[in-house]
Amino acid sequence: LRIGAPSSVSEAAACARRGPGFVSLSLLEPDTEEMEQVRAAFDLPASADEDGLEGHQRPKLEDYGDCVFAVLKSVHYDKATSRVNMGEIDVFVGASYAITVTRSTAETYAGAHKRLDEHPSVGTLGPMSVLWALLDTVIDNAERIVDLLGDQGEDIEQIVFDGELDQSQEIFLHRRRVDQLIRGI
């Protein structure tokens, strides 16, 4: 069940303390001031400012006692440029909130919201359902891109074995896309 959006971070934090239910707050590349405001309003650990602003972290899961912090790596394939783009989503999950900090596209959030809408009983389990939906979306997107890159590799192989055009540049570019994916995840 979704109820209207609070107009400020402090109002969202007040809603989370009031209950019942939980607050899900999404931030797109917040600056230091925004992150400090969220940390103070939701009583996040002092290191939350650093974790939420740092970016370029490896995937991880940390237990801060009153909340859990997860770093997810998202991957997207841009058909127009044939590039693999990596993103990052940092998630703070407490008893009555899920706060996400993103350096990624909105596609991941749309997928996560869709999953929660398709499985309303999961949302009743609390804020950890947001982390589940994000993880499920990130993993599904990565699997789709792995399959796509595998198919592209097979197409290149077929062209080479058919004795057609020189494919050295396409092989090089394909190998770069695969390397980007491996290093990013």
PyMOL commands that set and color helices and strands:
alter all, ss='L'
color gray80, all
select helices_A, chain A and resi 9-18+32-42+48-54+106-118+120-123+128-161+168-184
alter helices_A, ss='H'
color red, helices_A
select strands_A, chain A and resi 23-28+60-63+67-78+83-94+97-103
alter strands_A, ss='S'
color yellow, strands_A
deselect
rebuild
show_as cartoon
